[in-house]
C-alpha cells in the first residue's frame, strides 16, 4: 500500500511539472513565458518521440547507447571492486598509487572523449571505455573506503573468537564492503549512461547522444528535448532496477524504519 502511495505521489509530481512546463511554453491557452523555439513544449517533445520511433532510428540509437553504457557499467563494476579489494588489503601499494588514481579521477570525462575517439575510433569501443572510466573510479573508491572503514572492534571480536582471515573477510569485511558497492551502483548506473552519451556527442555514428547533437545543430528543439526526456526516463528506470537488486541482495541489512 505504501509503495502504491509513493508511486502515485511521484506520478502526480511529474504531471504537475509537465503541466507547468506546458503552460510556460504557451500550451494550455496560457501566454508563453518561455520561447518554445528555445524550450520545447512537453506535448511536442512527446509527439516527437512517436515520430522518432516510427522512423526506425530510435530503436537503433537506443540499442547503441544502452549497449555501450551497460558494458561499460559491468566492466567498471568488476574492475573497481577487484582493484578496490586489492588495494584495501595491500596498504603499502595503496599508499603509493592512491595519488595517481586521484589524479586520473580528477580528469574531466568530456576532455577524455576526443582522446578515446582517436585511440578507439567512432565505434562502440570508445563509448564503452568512457563509460568504464567513469564508473571504475566511483566503484573503486567506494570499495576501497568500505574496507578502510570496517569497524576495528568487529575485527578484534572475530579474532578473539578464533576466526581466521577467511572468517574475517566473510563475516566482517565483505558485508561492510557490499553496502558501499551497492551504494556506488546507483550512482554508477547514471554515470555509465552519461559517459556513453558524452562519447556520442564527441564522435559517433549512432546513439542518442549522436542524434541529439544532430538535432541541436539543426535547431530541432522538439527532438532535442524528446531525447533529453528519454534519457531521464532511462536513467530513472535503471536506478530503480539497481535499487531493487540492492534491496534483494542486502535483505539482511536493517532498514531505516527498523532503526528508527
Number of C-alpha atoms within 10 A of each C-alpha: 6 7 8 9 10 11 12 12 12 12 12 12 12 12 12 12 13 15 16 14 19 22 19 19 22 17 18 12 9 11 11 14 11 16 12 18 12 13 16 23 26 23 15 17 22 19 14 19 19 12 14 16 12 11 10 10 16 20 14 13 18 18 15 22 27 18 18 27 28 19 18 30 30 18 18 27 25 17 19 25 23 16 20 25 21 15 20 21 14 11 11 10 12 17 12 11 11 13 11 11 14 12 9 12 16 10 10 10 17 15 11 15 23 17 12 20 21 11 11 15 15 18 17 22 18 26 35 28 25 30 33 29 24 25 31 26 25 22 29 26 24 23 31 24 16 22 24 16 12 16 12 11 9 14 18 13 13 17 14 10 8 10 15 12 11 10 14 18 16 12 15 19 21 18 17 19 24 19 18 19 24 22 18 20 23 19 15 28 26 22 23 32 28 23 29 32 26 22 32 28 20 19 21 19 13 20 26 28 28 20 21 22 17 15 17 14 11 11 13 16 22 25 25 24 24 24 24 16 16 16 20 13 12 16 19 15 13 17 18 14 14 19 16 12 14 18 14 10 13 14 10 9 11 9 10 7 6 7 6 5
